[in-house]
Amino acid sequence: MPLYNTTQVNLQYPLEKQDKYKGRISFQPLQIIPVEDQTVDALNKARIDNQSGNISVSENTEQIPDDEGFITNNIDIPSNLVPQTLTESQLNEGIKFGLRVRRISEYCRLYVPIGLAFNDNINLSTAALGVQGASALGALSAGGSILSSIIGGATGAGKSLLDTFTGGLDGDAAKVAAARAARAIPGESLQTAVSIGLQVVTNPNQRSVFNSVNLRTFTFAFKFIPLSSRESLEIENIIEWFRKELYPEQIEYGTTNVPFGYKFPNLFDVKIGYDSGFGQGYRPLKNMEILPCYLQSVQHNYNATAMSFHKNGKPTEVDMSLTFVEYRTLSKKDITNPYSTQFDENDEGRIQA
């Protein structure tokens, strides 16, 4: 029987000498509430109607793109599901977007581990514009239209690219032009020989190009050294609780118990705070905000430095490492307006999809 088999799970470590630990990191599961049943019914009806050739048409008919290859005709969609063009006034009337989440009344509070690392990064690539591309970029920057800049991309620094081949350049510029023209000679060795002989090389005009924002990953490493039997039991509960939350719930087909699919595992609301005293509780720490995360891995290691046990067979030392991945990428808005999810009286809220 699971050690956490209670109606509400409230776990924490340390249990002893708590006044010595002012920093706290809390983990609370967030359940994503699936789309409404009528949406699922509409999708199933579209699939069944399409397979049977019985396509119903009504005033609420909507064309569905053939993204997955199983919906190719008009289907009858309930009026409340037909996409509508929303006016600005309607948007200001409280229409809510995003994923619906429900806060689960379970949590685990641990001490803030050492080496708390936050890694914000984006994905960049390198592009070689060449002479023509750099000229076009310069023309764009000078205010030229996109079309004229592309057409006139051969012009740069008052020289036409045609000068490269007609000898309209002199000095070092002429050497670069010759090295560039040598690239048309078959054989890499001959091209290299020309470049060495002239002691010049063409400038590839490389630029960094922004591609995307990377998801942030967090790893928290905890060392548990139980000082009492109740702390030993609490450590077991903590590890089992995280392992339980890591794995998805299995969907079985009918009454056959045949695995059919998985439900998404819960997200985690991770908060890092410090108790400054005066009865104010734990206050979030600046620049340590974390979006809702998926728990990606749980690692636990027993008696890393010595194989010894307490009298009741509990290990004297336990290490646990948790890896979380934020469910979406960040933007500048998340930094300038620290993100948080507001929950109503039913512990329900919305997060950006």
LUMKEBA-10857 format. One line per 8 residues: their letters; for each residue z, x, y of N, C-alpha, C, CB. Coordinates in steps of 0.02 Angstrom, whole numbers. Glycine has a CB too. Layout:
N
A) Z/X/Y/Z/X/Y/Z/X/Y/Z/X/Y  ...;
# end
This chain:
353
MPLYNTTQ) 0/43/-60/0/0/0/0/45/62/62/-48/0  -42/30/111/-45/72/171/23/75/206/-97/45/220  39/134/232/102/143/267/104/105/333/116/216/278  44/88/360/41/55/425/36/-20/417/-17/82/465  53/-46/358/43/-117/344/94/-160/383/50/-131/269  82/-167/447/122/-210/490/75/-250/533/172/-169/533  102/-301/566/60/-343/609/39/-306/672/97/-408/627  78/-256/692/61/-217/751/79/-145/738/99/-244/814;
VNLQYPLE) 33/-100/752/43/-29/739/54/7/805/-17/1/700  113/34/814/130/74/872/156/141/847/182/37/918  113/192/849/131/257/823/138/308/879/78/281/773  182/356/869/189/409/919/221/471/889/232/383/978  206/527/922/235/591/904/236/634/967/195/625/846  293/667/980/353/672/939/399/612/947/391/735/956  441/603/897/494/553/901/559/584/923/503/518/833  568/647/907/629/683/927/615/722/992/653/731/872;
KQDKYKGR) 667/729/1033/664/769/1095/605/748/1139/658/844/1078  597/683/1148/540/658/1186/543/678/1260/535/583/1180  605/690/1284/612/707/1355/581/775/1372/685/707/1375  564/815/1322/534/881/1334/459/878/1340/553/928/1278  429/820/1327/356/813/1328/337/760/1380/328/794/1258  314/782/1437/296/736/1491/223/713/1488/310/768/1558  182/753/1456/112/734/1451/99/692/1389/68/797/1449  56/643/1395/41/598/1339/-34/585/1337/80/532/1345;
ISFQPLQI) -61/581/1276/-130/559/1266/-126/499/1219/-175/617/1236  -155/444/1240/-150/382/1201/-218/363/1174/-121/325/1245  -218/333/1115/-278/310/1082/-268/237/1063/-294/353/1018  -314/194/1087/-310/123/1070/-379/98/1050/-281/83/1130  -385/64/993/-450/40/970/-476/-16/1014/-446/16/898  -542/-17/1023/-577/-69/1059/-630/-98/1012/-610/-43/1125  -625/-162/998/-674/-195/955/-731/-223/997/-641/-252/913  -793/-204/980/-851/-232/1015/-864/-301/986/-914/-186/1007;
IPVEDQTV) -866/-351/1029/-877/-420/1007/-953/-430/999/-847/-471/1058  -976/-447/938/-1049/-455/927/-1078/-510/969/-1063/-468/853  -1145/-513/971/-1180/-565/1007/-1162/-633/977/-1256/-554/1006  -1173/-685/1016/-1155/-752/994/-1195/-773/933/-1165/-802/1051  -1166/-818/894/-1198/-840/832/-1266/-871/844/-1153/-890/797  -1275/-908/901/-1339/-940/912/-1395/-890/923/-1335/-987/972  -1378/-830/949/-1428/-778/957/-1452/-754/889/-1401/-719/998  -1404/-743/844/-1422/-722/776/-1463/-776/741/-1358/-707/735;
DALNKARI) -1444/-840/751/-1481/-895/721/-1553/-896/746/-1446/-962/736  -1563/-883/811/-1630/-884/839/-1672/-828/809/-1627/-877/916  -1643/-769/800/-1680/-714/770/-1697/-728/698/-1640/-649/776  -1650/-755/660/-1663/-772/590/-1717/-826/585/-1599/-796/556  -1715/-875/630/-1764/-929/629/-1834/-900/645/-1746/-984/680  -1837/-853/691/-1901/-822/707/-1929/-786/647/-1893/-772/765  -1886/-750/610/-1910/-713/552/-1934/-761/497/-1854/-668/525  -1895/-815/484/-1912/-861/430/-1976/-900/447/-1855/-910/418;
DNQSGNIS) -1981/-923/511/-2040/-960/532/-2102/-917/528/-2031/-987/603  -2096/-855/547/-2153/-810/546/-2176/-796/474/-2136/-744/582  -2129/-787/428/-2147/-773/359/-2179/-834/325/-2085/-751/320  -2157/-894/344/-2183/-954/313/-2245/-981/349/-2130/-1008/311  -2259/-954/408/-2316/-978/446/-2301/-1042/483/-2375/-989/401  -2238/-1065/481/-2218/-1127/514/-2190/-1110/583/-2166/-1166/472  -2235/-1099/631/-2214/-1079/697/-2207/-1142/740/-2265/-1029/729  -2147/-1154/765/-2135/-1212/806/-2148/-1196/879/-2063/-1238/797;
VSENTEQI) -2176/-1243/915/-2193/-1232/985/-2160/-1288/1025/-2269/-1231/996  -2130/-1271/1080/-2099/-1321/1124/-2104/-1297/1195/-2025/-1334/1104  -2073/-1333/1240/-2075/-1314/1310/-2035/-1250/1323/-2049/-1370/1354  -1994/-1231/1275/-1954/-1171/1282/-1984/-1112/1243/-1883/-1184/1258  -2050/-1118/1226/-2082/-1064/1188/-2084/-1000/1228/-2153/-1086/1166  -2069/-946/1195/-2069/-880/1227/-2104/-830/1182/-1997/-857/1243  -2147/-787/1211/-2182/-736/1172/-2136/-677/1161/-2247/-714/1208  -2126/-658/1097/-2083/-602/1080/-2126/-542/1061/-2035/-621/1021;
PDDEGFIT) -2115/-484/1092/-2155/-425/1075/-2148/-407/1002/-2135/-365/1119  -2201/-382/973/-2201/-364/903/-2176/-293/894/-2272/-372/873  -2111/-281/910/-2083/-214/907/-2070/-192/835/-2020/-211/947  -2047/-238/793/-2028/-220/725/-2077/-245/673/-1960/-248/710  -2129/-282/694/-2181/-302/648/-2166/-366/610/-2192/-249/600  -2112/-402/626/-2099/-463/589/-2100/-525/633/-2033/-459/554  -2108/-517/698/-2116/-574/743/-2182/-564/779/-2055/-579/794  -2230/-607/764/-2297/-596/793/-2323/-657/830/-2346/-577/738;
NNIDIPSN) -2285/-711/830/-2309/-772/862/-2255/-801/907/-2330/-824/810  -2273/-855/941/-2225/-890/982/-2173/-925/938/-2259/-941/1027  -2111/-923/960/-2058/-957/922/-2020/-1003/969/-2011/-906/888  -1985/-1049/940/-1945/-1097/978/-1877/-1066/990/-1940/-1165/941  -1864/-1048/1051/-1799/-1018/1068/-1757/-1069/1105/-1809/-953/1110  -1693/-1076/1088/-1650/-1122/1124/-1652/-1108/1199/-1578/-1117/1099  -1648/-1161/1238/-1657/-1155/1311/-1606/-1107/1341/-1651/-1222/1343  -1546/-1105/1312/-1495/-1061/1341/-1509/-987/1327/-1428/-1080/1314;
LVPQTLTE) -1560/-972/1285/-1576/-903/1269/-1641/-880/1302/-1581/-894/1195  -1676/-926/1335/-1739/-907/1367/-1723/-864/1428/-1780/-970/1388  -1753/-803/1432/-1739/-759/1489/-1758/-793/1555/-1777/-693/1483  -1714/-789/1603/-1725/-818/1668/-1727/-763/1721/-1671/-871/1685  -1766/-774/1774/-1766/-729/1830/-1706/-746/1874/-1832/-733/1870  -1659/-699/1881/-1598/-712/1917/-1605/-693/1990/-1539/-675/1885  -1583/-737/2034/-1584/-722/2106/-1522/-681/2123/-1587/-786/2148  -1524/-652/2182/-1466/-611/2204/-1403/-654/2209/-1481/-577/2271;
SQLNEGIK) -1411/-716/2232/-1353/-759/2238/-1323/-775/2170/-1371/-824/2274  -1367/-784/2120/-1342/-797/2052/-1304/-736/2025/-1399/-815/2006  -1331/-677/2041/-1297/-617/2017/-1229/-609/2048/-1340/-556/2032  -1221/-636/2108/-1157/-630/2143/-1108/-686/2124/-1168/-631/2217  -1129/-731/2081/-1086/-786/2062/-1045/-771/2000/-1128/-848/2050  -1041/-708/1981/-997/-690/1926/-1031/-683/1859/-943/-740/1921  -1098/-679/1858/-1132/-668/1794/-1115/-598/1769/-1210/-677/1802  -1091/-594/1708/-1065/-531/1682/-1113/-502/1631/-996/-541/1651;
FGLRVRRI) -1127/-437/1639/-1170/-402/1593/-1129/-348/1557/-1230/-371/1630  -1158/-320/1504/-1124/-267/1468/-1098/-291/1401/-1068/-239/1509  -1070/-244/1364/-1042/-259/1298/-972/-288/1305/-1041/-196/1254  -961/-342/1270/-894/-372/1270/-850/-334/1220/-897/-448/1251  -791/-316/1242/-745/-280/1199/-677/-314/1201/-738/-206/1221  -641/-307/1146/-573/-335/1141/-525/-279/1124/-570/-391/1087  -472/-275/1163/-421/-224/1152/-378/-245/1092/-377/-213/1215  -374/-202/1042/-334/-215/983/-262/-193/997/-362/-178/921;
SEYCRLYV) -215/-235/976/-144/-222/991/-114/-169/945/-103/-287/986  -148/-112/941/-123/-54/904/-136/7/948/-158/-47/834  -93/56/943/-105/117/980/-67/175/948/-83/109/1054  -88/235/967/-55/296/946/-48/341/1007/-94/332/888  13/362/1020/27/406/1078/52/473/1053/78/373/1126  16/525/1073/33/593/1052/43/637/1113/-22/621/1007  71/696/1102/78/744/1156/9/771/1175/127/802/1137  2/793/1237/-62/822/1259/-70/890/1226/-65/827/1337;
PIGLAFND) -122/901/1187/-130/965/1152/-151/1021/1199/-181/958/1096  -142/1082/1176/-164/1140/1216/-240/1145/1213/-130/1206/1191  -267/1181/1262/-339/1193/1263/-379/1129/1271/-361/1226/1199  -361/1087/1319/-396/1024/1331/-460/1038/1369/-351/973/1371  -517/1034/1336/-581/1054/1365/-625/993/1381/-618/1102/1318  -655/994/1440/-703/943/1460/-768/978/1477/-676/901/1522  -822/957/1446/-887/990/1454/-938/940/1479/-910/1022/1388  -953/943/1545/-1005/901/1574/-1070/942/1575/-986/877/1646;
NINLSTAA) -1123/915/1547/-1186/952/1547/-1245/905/1542/-1187/1003/1490  -1301/931/1567/-1364/893/1565/-1415/933/1527/-1389/876/1637  -1470/902/1510/-1523/934/1471/-1581/952/1517/-1546/888/1412  -1596/1017/1521/-1651/1041/1562/-1703/1076/1518/-1625/1090/1617  -1765/1075/1541/-1818/1112/1507/-1853/1156/1558/-1868/1064/1472  -1894/1202/1534/-1930/1248/1578/-2005/1232/1574/-1918/1323/1557  -2034/1224/1633/-2105/1208/1637/-2140/1262/1678/-2118/1138/1668  -2198/1284/1655/-2239/1333/1692/-2293/1296/1730/-2270/1386/1643;
LGVQGASA) -2287/1294/1796/-2334/1257/1837/-2400/1294/1845/-2304/1242/1906  -2398/1360/1844/-2459/1398/1858/-2476/1395/1932/-2517/1372/1815  -2532/1425/1949/-2554/1427/2019/-2572/1357/2044/-2613/1474/2028  -2610/1321/2004/-2633/1255/2026/-2575/1206/2032/-2686/1228/1978  -2530/1207/1982/-2474/1162/1985/-2427/1177/2043/-2436/1164/1921  -2414/1241/2055/-2371/1260/2111/-2402/1240/2177/-2356/1335/2109  -2468/1247/2182/-2503/1227/2244/-2497/1152/2255/-2577/1248/2241  -2505/1114/2200/-2499/1041/2206/-2429/1021/2226/-2518/1007/2140;
LGALSAGG) -2378/1056/2198/-2309/1041/2217/-2296/1057/2290/-2260/1080/2173  -2325/1113/2313/-2318/1131/2383/-2350/1080/2429/-2347/1199/2396  -2408/1054/2408/-2442/1003/2449/-2402/939/2451/-2512/989/2422  -2373/920/2394/-2330/861/2392/-2270/869/2439/-2306/846/2321  -2239/928/2436/-2180/941/2476/-2197/940/2551/-2148/1008/2458  -2260/956/2567/-2281/957/2637/-2300/888/2661/-2340/1003/2646  -2297/838/2617/-2310/770/2639/-2376/742/2617/-2306/766/2711  -2415/779/2579/-2480/754/2556/-2471/699/2505/-2522/810/2527;
SILSSIIG) -2519/655/2500/-2516/602/2450/-2522/632/2380/-2570/549/2462  -2499/596/2331/-2501/621/2263/-2573/635/2241/-2469/571/2215  -2618/587/2255/-2687/595/2233/-2720/655/2267/-2726/532/2247  -2713/659/2332/-2745/714/2368/-2713/781/2349/-2740/704/2443  -2649/780/2332/-2616/842/2312/-2643/866/2246/-2541/832/2308  -2654/819/2199/-2681/839/2135/-2752/864/2143/-2679/780/2085  -2792/827/2183/-2862/849/2193/-2864/915/2229/-2901/796/2234  -2821/923/2278/-2820/985/2317/-2772/1036/2290/-2804/971/2388;
GATGAGKS) -2752/1029/2227/-2702/1074/2197/-2726/1145/2192/-2683/1050/2130  -2791/1157/2199/-2817/1225/2194/-2806/1262/2259/-2891/1225/2176  -2781/1228/2311/-2772/1261/2375/-2699/1279/2384/-2796/1215/2431  -2686/1341/2404/-2617/1362/2416/-2616/1422/2461/-2583/1378/2351  -2568/1424/2507/-2560/1480/2554/-2624/1496/2592/-2537/1543/2515  -2663/1444/2607/-2723/1453/2646/-2781/1483/2609/-2708/1496/2704  -2774/1492/2543/-2828/1521/2503/-2850/1471/2450/-2807/1587/2470  -2914/1465/2440/-2940/1423/2387/-2936/1461/2321/-3011/1401/2402;
LLDTFTGG) -2921/1425/2268/-2920/1457/2202/-2988/1486/2186/-2899/1406/2148  -3040/1461/2219/-3107/1488/2207/-3111/1562/2225/-3159/1448/2247  -3066/1583/2274/-3065/1653/2294/-3046/1698/2237/-3018/1663/2352  -3007/1671/2189/-2986/1710/2132/-3045/1737/2093/-2941/1670/2087  -3099/1699/2092/-3157/1718/2052/-3215/1745/2094/-3181/1658/2012  -3213/1735/2159/-3270/1757/2201/-3253/1820/2240/-3289/1701/2250  -3193/1846/2231/-3177/1909/2265/-3155/1900/2336/-3235/1955/2262  -3131/1841/2354/-3109/1829/2422/-3040/1856/2436/-3110/1756/2437;
LDGDAAKV) -3011/1894/2390/-2945/1923/2399/-2950/1999/2399/-2896/1899/2343  -2899/2032/2424/-2899/2105/2424/-2829/2131/2409/-2925/2132/2492  -2823/2196/2398/-2759/2227/2385/-2727/2203/2322/-2714/2214/2442  -2660/2197/2323/-2623/2174/2264/-2644/2105/2242/-2548/2175/2279  -2661/2061/2292/-2682/1994/2274/-2745/1996/2232/-2694/1953/2338  -2791/2043/2248/-2852/2049/2209/-2837/2073/2138/-2901/2098/2243  -2786/2117/2130/-2767/2139/2064/-2740/2081/2021/-2714/2195/2069  -2699/2040/2053/-2672/1981/2018/-2729/1935/1997/-2622/1943/2062;
AAARAARA) -2778/1926/2043/-2835/1884/2027/-2874/1912/1968/-2881/1877/2088  -2881/1979/1966/-2916/2011/1911/-2878/2002/1846/-2928/2085/1926  -2811/2009/1849/-2770/2001/1789/-2774/1929/1764/-2697/2020/1803  -2778/1882/1810/-2784/1812/1791/-2851/1799/1758/-2774/1766/1851  -2904/1830/1787/-2971/1821/1759/-2976/1853/1690/-3023/1850/1805  -2936/1907/1678/-2938/1942/1614/-2911/1899/1557/-2899/2006/1618  -2875/1846/1574/-2848/1802/1522/-2904/1767/1485/-2801/1751/1552  -2964/1766/1515/-3021/1734/1481/-3053/1781/1430/-3072/1712/1532;
IPGESLQT) -3032/1845/1430/-3060/1893/1382/-3029/1881/1314/-3048/1967/1405  -3069/1874/1261/-3041/1864/1194/-3000/1925/1173/-3097/1851/1141  -2943/1913/1141/-2901/1967/1116/-2842/1981/1161/-2942/2030/1108  -2783/1972/1134/-2722/1983/1174/-2714/2056/1194/-2661/1960/1135  -2737/2102/1151/-2728/2173/1167/-2768/2193/1229/-2750/2216/1107  -2829/2166/1237/-2869/2182/1296/-2837/2153/1359/-2941/2155/1288  -2811/2092/1354/-2777/2061/1411/-2717/2103/1432/-2756/1990/1395  -2678/2126/1382/-2620/2167/1397/-2640/2233/1428/-2579/2179/1333;
AVSIGLQV) -2695/2263/1403/-2718/2326/1430/-2737/2320/1503/-2778/2351/1390  -2770/2266/1522/-2788/2255/1592/-2726/2248/1635/-2832/2192/1599  -2676/2211/1610/-2615/2200/1647/-2578/2266/1658/-2570/2150/1611  -2576/2308/1605/-2541/2373/1612/-2580/2418/1660/-2533/2407/1544  -2645/2418/1654/-2685/2461/1697/-2678/2442/1770/-2758/2457/1677  -2679/2379/1785/-2672/2355/1855/-2601/2355/1879/-2701/2286/1861  -2552/2356/1830/-2480/2354/1847/-2461/2291/1884/-2462/2415/1888  -2491/2235/1865/-2474/2170/1894/-2477/2118/1838/-2522/2150/1952;
VTNPNQRS) -2444/2063/1849/-2446/2007/1801/-2447/1943/1842/-2386/2010/1751  -2479/1893/1815/-2482/1829/1851/-2414/1794/1849/-2536/1782/1821  -2398/1760/1902/-2335/1723/1907/-2344/1654/1875/-2312/1716/1981  -2305/1639/1821/-2314/1573/1788/-2285/1516/1828/-2282/1574/1721  -2249/1533/1883/-2219/1480/1925/-2177/1432/1882/-2273/1442/1963  -2126/1459/1850/-2083/1418/1808/-2034/1378/1850/-2046/1462/1758  -2021/1319/1826/-1973/1274/1859/-1928/1242/1806/-2010/1219/1901  -1866/1230/1825/-1822/1191/1782/-1836/1117/1793/-1747/1207/1797;
VFNSVNLR) -1841/1080/1739/-1857/1009/1742/-1799/969/1709/-1925/993/1707  -1772/922/1746/-1719/879/1719/-1748/831/1668/-1682/841/1775  -1716/827/1609/-1739/782/1556/-1691/725/1544/-1750/820/1493  -1627/740/1534/-1580/688/1515/-1509/713/1524/-1592/664/1442  -1462/666/1514/-1391/682/1516/-1366/684/1444/-1350/631/1559  -1326/734/1427/-1300/740/1359/-1235/701/1351/-1288/814/1342  -1225/673/1292/-1162/641/1276/-1106/692/1273/-1167/602/1209  -1048/673/1297/-991/719/1295/-953/712/1229/-944/706/1355;
TFTFAFKF) -930/768/1203/-891/770/1142/-823/801/1156/-929/809/1086  -771/772/1127/-703/797/1137/-671/811/1070/-661/746/1178  -637/867/1066/-600/885/1006/-527/897/1025/-630/947/970  -482/861/993/-411/867/1007/-377/894/944/-379/799/1029  -342/950/950/-308/982/893/-233/975/902/-328/1056/886  -200/945/853/-128/934/855/-93/972/799/-112/858/851  -34/998/813/8/1029/762/73/990/757/22/1105/778  86/963/699/146/923/687/196/964/646/129/856/651;
IPLSSRES) 255/974/673/310/1006/636/368/957/636/331/1075/668  374/917/583/425/864/582/496/893/585/418/821/520  538/863/627/607/883/634/654/834/599/626/888/706  626/782/569/667/733/535/624/697/483/700/682/584  656/659/440/619/622/389/577/567/421/667/591/337  601/537/474/561/484/506/500/514/541/603/445/557  504/576/566/444/608/594/394/624/539/463/672/632  418/644/480/373/656/424/335/594/406/411/682/364;
LEIENIIE) 369/538/404/337/474/387/289/454/443/390/420/377  308/466/505/264/448/561/200/488/560/301/458/628  204/551/542/144/593/537/96/567/484/163/666/521  123/546/427/81/516/375/48/453/401/123/500/313  86/413/437/59/351/464/3/365/514/114/310/499  12/416/556/-37/433/608/-103/454/576/-10/489/654  -99/499/527/-160/523/494/-196/466/458/-144/579/444  -159/424/423/-190/369/387/-221/318/435/-139/334/342;
WFRKELYP) -189/308/492/-214/260/542/-281/284/570/-163/250/598  -285/348/589/-348/373/615/-403/372/562/-339/445/642  -386/389/500/-436/386/447/-461/314/436/-406/414/381  -416/267/441/-436/197/434/-484/176/489/-374/152/435  -470/197/551/-511/178/608/-577/216/609/-474/190/672  -581/273/575/-643/312/574/-698/275/537/-631/380/542  -682/245/480/-733/218/436/-751/145/455/-710/221/364  -815/126/444/-835/57/458/-815/11/402/-912/53/469;
EQIEYGTT) -813/-52/417/-800/-103/366/-865/-119/330/-770/-167/398  -862/-123/264/-921/-135/224/-938/-209/220/-911/-107/153  -1002/-226/224/-1025/-295/218/-1053/-304/148/-1079/-312/272  -1026/-352/112/-1047/-363/42/-1091/-424/38/-986/-370/-4  -1138/-423/-9/-1187/-476/-16/-1157/-533/-58/-1252/-450/-49  -1146/-589/-25/-1120/-648/-61/-1056/-634/-97/-1172/-673/-109  -1052/-657/-159/-992/-646/-200/-1003/-591/-252/-972/-711/-235  -1058/-553/-244/-1075/-502/-294/-1039/-435/-281/-1150/-491/-295;
NVPFGYKF) -1008/-428/-222/-976/-366/-202/-1024/-307/-198/-920/-349/-251  -1089/-321/-193/-1139/-269/-186/-1142/-248/-112/-1209/-293/-211  -1134/-183/-97/-1136/-161/-27/-1203/-180/5/-1125/-85/-22  -1200/-214/61/-1260/-239/94/-1271/-206/162/-1256/-315/103  -1216/-188/196/-1221/-158/262/-1153/-136/286/-1253/-206/312  -1151/-115/348/-1088/-93/379/-1080/-128/446/-1087/-16/389  -1018/-144/464/-1002/-163/531/-987/-100/571/-941/-213/533  -1004/-101/634/-989/-43/676/-914/-31/677/-1016/-53/748;
PNLFDVKI) -893/32/673/-821/47/681/-800/34/753/-805/120/662  -736/30/764/-710/18/831/-720/78/877/-636/0/828  -725/64/941/-721/116/991/-648/134/1003/-755/94/1057  -637/187/1040/-569/206/1059/-565/212/1135/-549/272/1025  -512/185/1162/-495/195/1232/-446/254/1234/-464/130/1265  -469/310/1260/-429/372/1262/-406/384/1334/-469/433/1234  -341/390/1343/-313/401/1409/-264/460/1407/-278/337/1436  -269/502/1459/-225/560/1465/-183/550/1527/-265/626/1468;
GYDSGFGQ) -116/554/1520/-72/541/1576/-12/586/1576/-51/470/1577  26/582/1631/86/623/1639/141/580/1669/72/686/1684  201/587/1641/259/548/1665/293/588/1720/309/532/1607  281/566/1782/311/601/1839/381/578/1854/268/592/1900  407/532/1814/475/508/1824/479/449/1872/519/563/1848  539/434/1894/552/381/1942/531/312/1916/515/395/2007  526/306/1848/511/241/1819/440/217/1830/556/191/1846  394/262/1849/325/243/1862/281/245/1800/295/287/1916;
GYRPLKNM) 307/271/1745/267/274/1684/216/330/1687/233/208/1671  169/328/1640/118/380/1635/60/365/1680/94/388/1562  45/411/1724/-10/403/1771/-70/444/1748/11/424/1843  -132/415/1750/-191/451/1728/-201/515/1769/-254/407/1734  -225/567/1737/-236/631/1770/-308/635/1796/-221/689/1721  -315/664/1855/-379/669/1889/-427/712/1849/-371/696/1959  -491/691/1847/-545/726/1813/-535/731/1737/-552/796/1841  -492/689/1710/-482/685/1638/-499/616/1611/-410/704/1620;
EILPCYLQ) -538/578/1650/-557/511/1627/-608/518/1571/-586/469/1685  -602/476/1521/-647/477/1464/-673/406/1452/-612/505/1400  -738/399/1442/-767/334/1424/-745/314/1354/-844/336/1429  -751/250/1337/-738/230/1267/-778/274/1219/-756/156/1256  -746/294/1165/-775/342/1118/-776/316/1047/-736/408/1121  -822/343/1008/-820/335/936/-783/395/907/-892/329/905  -740/383/858/-707/436/822/-756/463/770/-641/411/788  -777/525/777/-829/554/734/-801/589/673/-871/602/774;
SVQHNYNA) -744/621/680/-716/656/622/-640/662/628/-748/726/615  -608/665/570/-535/676/565/-525/731/515/-497/610/544  -493/784/535/-477/839/490/-401/849/490/-513/904/511  -372/856/431/-300/870/427/-288/924/376/-261/806/409  -243/970/395/-229/1029/355/-153/1035/347/-259/1093/389  -131/1047/285/-60/1049/270/-36/1120/258/-44/1005/209  22/1136/288/55/1200/278/7/1259/288/85/1203/208  -19/1265/349/-69/1317/363/-39/1387/362/-100/1304/431;
TAMSFHKN) 25/1393/377/56/1460/380/101/1475/321/94/1467/443  127/1425/288/171/1438/230/173/1375/187/244/1457/253  168/1385/121/168/1328/75/241/1311/57/127/1343/10  270/1270/100/339/1249/89/345/1175/104/388/1289/133  393/1143/74/403/1071/81/476/1056/96/380/1034/19  486/998/126/554/973/132/577/946/65/558/918/188  641/928/60/669/905/-3/634/843/-30/742/891/6  609/802/15/575/741/-7/501/751/-22/583/688/47;
GKPTEVDM) 479/814/-24/410/829/-40/362/823/19/387/783/-93  388/815/79/346/811/138/329/881/162/380/770/194  268/894/184/250/961/209/288/978/272/174/965/223  301/1041/282/339/1064/340/294/1074/401/375/1128/325  229/1073/391/182/1085/446/117/1049/431/169/1161/456  92/1012/479/30/975/471/-13/985/534/43/899/459  -76/1003/524/-125/1009/579/-175/953/574/-161/1078/578  -191/921/630/-240/868/632/-288/880/690/-206/798/638;
SLTFVEYR) -352/874/676/-404/883/727/-447/820/730/-448/945/712  -455/793/790/-494/732/801/-554/749/846/-451/676/833  -613/725/827/-673/734/868/-699/666/890/-727/773/829  -707/658/955/-731/595/983/-797/607/1020/-679/564/1031  -840/556/1021/-903/559/1058/-907/497/1102/-965/564/1010  -917/508/1167/-923/451/1213/-983/408/1193/-930/475/1286  -976/342/1201/-1027/296/1176/-1089/295/1220/-998/227/1170  -1085/319/1281/-1144/323/1325/-1137/384/1370/-1153/258/1367;
TLSKKDIT) -1193/400/1403/-1192/457/1448/-1165/438/1517/-1263/486/1456  -1145/488/1555/-1118/477/1622/-1173/478/1675/-1065/529/1638  -1156/453/1733/-1198/459/1792/-1153/476/1851/-1239/393/1805  -1182/489/1908/-1143/508/1966/-1093/453/1985/-1189/523/2026  -1113/391/1974/-1068/335/1990/-1002/339/1952/-1103/268/1975  -1005/363/1890/-944/368/1850/-895/419/1879/-961/387/1778  -921/469/1914/-878/520/1943/-850/499/2010/-916/586/1950  -893/471/2052/-871/450/2119/-828/388/2116/-931/439/2164;
NPYSTQFD) -837/347/2065/-795/287/2055/-766/290/1984/-837/220/2065  -707/323/1976/-679/332/1909/-681/268/1869/-607/357/1914  -709/275/1810/-724/218/1768/-661/193/1732/-779/235/1719  -656/128/1727/-601/97/1690/-624/27/1671/-535/94/1732  -598/2/1617/-615/-65/1594/-558/-113/1608/-631/-65/1518  -573/-167/1644/-522/-216/1659/-521/-269/1605/-536/-249/1728  -462/-285/1581/-454/-335/1528/-419/-397/1555/-415/-305/1468  -440/-455/1529/-409/-517/1551/-347/-531/1509/-458/-575/1546;
ENDEGRIQ) -321/-592/1516/-260/-610/1481/-269/-613/1405/-235/-677/1505  -332/-617/1383/-346/-616/1311/-364/-547/1285/-403/-665/1296  -351/-496/1327/-367/-427/1309/-441/-417/1296/-328/-405/1247  -484/-453/1334/-555/-446/1328/-584/-419/1394/-588/-512/1310  -634/-377/1390/-667/-350/1448/-738/-333/1433/-630/-289/1474  -772/-300/1479/-842/-280/1470/-851/-208/1491/-889/-326/1510  -893/-174/1453/-911/-105/1469/-987/-101/1477/-886/-56/1415  -1010/-53/1515/-1082/-48/1527/-1119/-35/1462/-1098/9/1577;
A) -1171/-75/1450/-1210/-68/1388/-1250/-4/1387/-1256/-128/1378;
# end
